[in-house]
């Protein structure tokens, strides 16, 4: 039979092992699937998002959070797209995961950055097409001088089209699977 001191030591050791099983070390990779779309056009820093674990979170051979468990994150950086340059950007980080025992595991993780497409190819195509169409129409209507004027007018029209349609926002679609890396040891609360 154990003495009171021995019993206390056993209980403390059991609690310590239980607490260790509820903590995640830095470098652990956690994959989630987003619940909704995040777009640089309307997202803001501090905005939260919801997600679910893609696979079990296993620590010391024990699943402390099951696949499908709720997870939360925050938007940490947003830059909306410019009209003719600078595609949109958005960065998100995972902030917590709900454990199998119902507790929350607060997390500090790496960021995931999404960037919109480059404007360059699209803009060159729109402006170049406008210039070519203007040159053709100007050449037919007024010869060489008309072609020159038509080129300038067409390029201006192409630039207008590029400016009107040129926003390239960053989008993280709903149901996107993203893997984050834990950057600091985390313990359940």
Order of alpha helices (4+ residues) and beta strands (2+ residues): alpha-beta-beta-beta-beta-beta-beta-beta-beta-beta-beta-alpha-beta-beta-beta
